């Protein structure tokens, strides 16, 4: 039986991921109405997607009975919706970030987490197939204790989320040093699409070192890097017995014999394979580290990750475990703000535990 969810902010860029995923897999997900305050946008969304659009949450709830609601609006707007849904006892899947500043994060913790509101956050980067494969290898113990990671994937709280996941960090105190390097590069794709002309634009590369005492996270990101045609994403993990460097895996076995492996994507539909084109999974040597739970649906990696958020939220509202709590989201956004502060001040910032660490 498909899970039913509604969307607040259905006309936004991020909300349309959820619509596409539900359209692709109707046997799993069903969109039960959207809140789109602008009437003309709402009518356009109804025409495009065939889903009812309402001008307010109250109007939506008069006609729809979702299992949970996706809140896909800005942090400042989202906070008021999250508080209202908690009052109504409706589970919420919040887009990132859940609030726009530290005061908002503290308010949400006091009003929602402490009172037991059912809320999770749609942070998808650690659910990308390649990250799931890397985490599976880390959790196998073959690399030994993990001590370092370098993440050059996405900005601030998204990057911090991956750092914490790779290092096995929760809410520990951290010392942060950071810097910004400015140069020029050729303008490439943005959220609006491919470049319309060839021109040089300013570039800002942010670097930060997050020292957790026995573990080190290195954050490295240039704006729009994840969309760029001329800059590569990168992630490495170092443990006592070996490392992951992007797709390459190096391990020294306890026999002292070294091995070199590869994280290899396995796609169906290539060459003479007639099964349809989709990601089957990721294999390392003889071991499957990741198998796509949504195969044979034709989703790209970011959609697979967001579909994982939806499925995990469906499991959560049916009594399953948390998968990315408001406390985790708050920690990542808080550390992202501390990285920015370290860049601006040039000082070493000590980020102590916050109130949500005691959950």
C-alpha positions in Angstrom: 0.0 0.0 0.0 1.6 3.4 -1.0 2.3 6.0 1.6 0.4 9.2 1.2 2.1 12.5 1.8 1.2 16.2 1.2 3.7 18.9 0.3 3.8 22.5 1.6 5.5 24.7 -1.0 4.7 22.5 -3.9 5.7 25.0 -6.5 9.3 25.2 -5.3 12.5 23.7 -6.9 13.0 21.1 -4.2 9.4 20.1 -3.9 9.3 19.0 -7.5 11.8 16.2 -6.7 9.1 14.6 -4.5 6.5 15.0 -7.2 8.7 13.4 -9.8 9.6 10.5 -7.5 5.9 9.9 -6.7 5.0 10.0 -10.4 7.7 7.4 -11.2 6.8 5.0 -8.4 3.0 5.3 -7.7 3.0 1.9 -6.1 5.2 3.3 -3.3 4.3 7.0 -3.0 1.1 9.0 -3.5 1.0 12.8 -3.2 -2.1 13.8 -1.3 -2.4 17.5 -2.2 -0.1 20.5 -2.1 -0.1 23.9 -0.4 0.7 26.6 -3.0 -0.3 30.0 -1.7 0.0 31.8 -5.1 -3.3 31.0 -7.0 -1.8 31.2 -10.5 1.2 28.9 -9.5 -1.2 26.6 -7.8 -3.4 26.3 -11.0 -0.3 25.7 -13.1 0.9 22.9 -10.7 -2.5 21.3 -10.8 -2.5 21.3 -14.6 1.1 19.9 -14.8 0.9 17.2 -12.1 -2.8 16.4 -11.8 -2.7 17.0 -8.0 -4.9 19.3 -6.0 -3.3 22.6 -4.8 -4.7 24.4 -1.8 -4.0 28.0 -0.7 -3.4 27.1 3.0 -2.7 24.1 5.2 -6.1 24.4 6.8 -7.8 24.0 3.4 -5.6 21.0 2.5 -6.5 19.2 5.7 -10.2 19.6 5.1 -9.9 17.5 2.0 -6.8 15.3 2.5 -5.6 12.8 5.1 -1.8 12.4 4.5 0.4 10.0 6.5 2.9 12.9 6.8 3.6 16.3 5.3 6.7 17.4 3.5 7.6 21.0 4.5 9.5 22.4 1.5 9.8 26.1 2.2 12.5 28.5 3.5 13.8 28.0 7.0 12.0 31.0 8.5 8.6 29.9 6.9 9.2 26.3 7.6 9.5 26.8 11.4 6.0 28.1 11.7 4.6 25.2 9.7 6.6 22.7 11.8 5.2 24.2 15.0 1.6 24.1 13.6 1.9 20.5 12.4 3.2 19.4 15.9 0.2 21.0 17.5 -2.0 19.0 15.1 -0.1 15.8 15.8 0.8 15.3 12.1 4.3 13.9 11.3 6.5 16.2 9.2 9.5 15.7 6.9 11.3 19.0 6.8 13.5 20.2 4.1 17.0 21.6 5.1 17.7 23.7 7.0 14.9 23.4 9.5 15.5 27.0 10.8 17.5 30.0 9.6 19.6 30.7 12.7 20.7 29.3 16.1 17.8 30.8 18.0 15.4 29.1 15.6 17.1 25.8 16.0 17.0 26.1 19.8 13.3 27.1 19.7 12.5 24.0 17.5 14.3 21.8 19.9 12.4 23.1 22.9 9.0 23.1 21.2 9.3 19.9 19.1 12.0 17.5 20.2 11.4 17.9 23.9 7.7 17.5 23.4 8.0 14.3 21.3 6.8 15.8 18.0 7.3 13.3 15.1 9.7 15.1 12.7 12.6 14.0 10.5 14.7 16.1 8.1 15.2 15.4 4.4 19.0 15.5 4.4 19.8 13.2 1.4 23.5 13.4 0.8 24.5 10.5 3.0 21.8 8.4 1.2 23.4 8.8 -2.3 24.3 5.4 -3.6 28.1 6.1 -3.5 27.9 7.4 0.1 25.8 4.4 1.2 28.5 2.1 -0.3 31.3 4.0 1.4 29.5 3.8 4.8 28.9 0.1 4.3 32.6 -0.4 3.8 33.4 1.7 6.8 30.9 -0.2 8.9 32.4 -3.6 7.8 35.5 -2.7 9.8 37.9 -3.5 6.9 39.5 0.0 7.2 39.9 -0.2 10.9 39.1 2.8 13.1 38.4 5.8 11.0 40.5 8.9 11.8 40.2 11.3 8.8 37.8 12.4 6.1 38.0 15.0 3.4 34.6 16.1 1.9 34.4 18.2 -1.2 30.8 17.5 -2.2 28.4 20.2 -1.2 28.1 23.4 0.9 28.3 23.9 4.6 25.7 21.8 6.5 25.5 19.2 3.7 29.2 18.8 3.8 29.3 18.7 7.6 26.6 15.9 7.5 28.9 13.8 5.4 31.9 14.5 7.6 30.0 13.4 10.7 28.7 10.3 9.0 32.1 9.2 7.7 33.8 9.8 11.1 31.1 8.4 13.2 30.7 11.7 15.0 27.5 12.7 16.8 27.4 16.0 18.9 31.0 16.2 20.2 32.8 19.5 20.8 35.0 20.6 17.8 37.7 23.1 17.1 37.3 24.8 13.7 39.9 26.7 11.6 38.9 27.9 8.2 40.0 30.2 5.3 38.6 31.5 2.0 40.6 31.6 -1.3 39.4 33.8 -4.0 40.2 33.5 -7.7 38.4 33.4 -11.1 36.9 30.5 -13.1 34.7 30.1 -16.1 31.0 30.4 -15.3 29.2 27.0 -15.6 25.8 25.6 -14.8 23.7 27.0 -11.9 20.4 26.0 -10.4 18.9 28.0 -13.3 20.5 25.8 -15.9 23.6 25.7 -18.3 25.6 28.9 -18.9 24.3 31.2 -21.6 27.7 32.7 -22.4 31.3 32.0 -21.8 32.7 34.4 -19.2 35.0 34.5 -16.2 33.3 35.0 -12.8 34.6 35.3 -9.2 35.3 32.0 -7.4 35.4 31.5 -3.6 36.9 28.2 -2.3 36.2 27.6 1.4 38.4 25.3 3.4 37.9 24.3 7.0 39.5 21.9 9.4 37.2 20.3 12.0 39.3 18.9 14.8 37.4 16.4 17.0 40.5 15.4 19.0 41.0 11.9 17.8 39.3 12.5 14.4 39.8 15.1 11.7 37.3 16.3 9.1 38.4 18.6 6.2 35.7 20.6 4.4 36.5 21.9 0.9 33.9 23.5 -1.3 33.6 26.1 -4.1 30.2 27.6 -4.9 28.4 25.7 -7.6 31.2 23.1 -7.6 28.6 20.2 -7.5 27.1 21.5 -10.8 30.3 22.5 -12.5 31.7 21.0 -15.7 35.3 22.0 -14.8 35.5 21.1 -11.1 35.2 17.6 -9.6 33.6 16.5 -6.4 35.9 14.4 -4.0 35.6 12.4 -0.9 38.3 10.4 0.9 38.2 8.4 4.2 41.3 7.2 6.1 41.3 4.5 8.6 44.0 2.5 10.5 44.2 -0.2 7.8 43.4 1.6 4.6 41.5 4.3 2.8 38.8 5.1 0.4 39.9 7.7 -2.2 36.8 8.5 -4.3 36.2 5.1 -6.0 39.6 3.5 -5.1 40.0 1.4 -2.0 43.4 0.5 -0.5 43.7 -2.0 2.4 46.6 -3.7 4.1 45.4 -7.0 5.4 46.5 -8.6 8.6 48.7 -10.9 6.6 50.5 -7.7 5.5 49.4 -8.3 1.9 48.0 -5.1 0.4 44.9 -5.1 -1.8 43.5 -2.5 -4.2 39.8 -2.5 -5.0 37.3 -0.3 -6.7 33.8 0.9 -5.9 32.2 0.0 -9.2 28.7 1.1 -10.3 26.7 -1.7 -11.9 24.1 -0.5 -14.4 21.5 -2.6 -16.2 20.6 -1.8 -19.8 24.1 -1.5 -21.1 25.3 -3.2 -24.3 23.0 -6.2 -25.0 21.4 -6.3 -21.5 17.6 -5.9 -22.1 16.4 -5.3 -18.5 16.0 -1.6 -18.9 18.3 1.2 -17.9 18.8 1.7 -14.1 21.4 1.5 -11.4 21.6 -2.0 -10.0 24.0 -1.2 -7.2 27.7 -0.7 -6.2 30.1 -3.6 -5.9 33.6 -3.8 -4.3 35.5 -6.9 -5.3 33.1 -9.7 -4.8 30.9 -7.9 -2.3 27.8 -5.8 -3.0 28.1 -2.8 -0.8 24.9 -1.1 -2.1 21.8 -2.5 -3.9 19.3 0.0 -5.3 16.0 -0.5 -3.4 14.1 1.4 -6.1 15.2 -0.6 -9.2 14.1 -0.7 -11.9 12.7 2.8 -11.6 14.7 5.3 -13.7 16.0 7.7 -11.0 19.3 9.6 -10.9 21.3 9.5 -7.8 19.9 12.6 -6.1 16.4 11.3 -6.7 17.3 7.9 -5.3 18.6 9.6 -2.2 15.4 11.7 -1.8 13.3 8.6 -2.4 15.2 7.0 0.4 14.2 9.9 2.7 10.5 9.3 1.7 10.7 5.6 2.3 12.5 6.0 5.6 9.9 8.6 6.6 7.1 6.2 5.7 8.7 3.5 7.8 9.2 6.0 10.7 5.5 7.0 10.8 4.6 3.3 10.9 6.7 2.8 14.0 10.2 2.5 12.5 13.4 4.1 13.7 14.5 7.7 13.2 16.8 8.3 10.2 17.9 11.9 10.3 16.5 13.7 13.4 15.9 17.4 14.0 18.9 17.2 16.5 21.2 15.9 13.7 20.0 18.5 11.3 20.4 21.2 13.9 24.0 20.1 14.7 25.0 20.1 11.0 23.5 23.6 10.4 25.1 24.9 13.6 28.6 23.6 12.6 28.0 25.1 9.1 27.4 28.5 10.7 30.6 28.0 12.8 32.6 27.3 9.7 31.3 30.5 8.2 32.2 32.4 11.4 35.7 30.9 11.4 36.2 32.1 7.8 34.9 35.6 8.5 37.0 36.1 11.7 40.1 34.2 10.9 40.1 32.8 14.4 40.0 29.2 15.7 36.4 28.7 16.8 35.5 26.2 19.6 32.0 24.8 18.9 30.7 23.3 22.2 27.9 20.9 22.6 24.4 22.4 22.2 21.2 21.6 24.0 20.1 19.1 21.5 23.2 16.9 22.3 21.4 15.6 25.4 18.5 13.9 23.5 
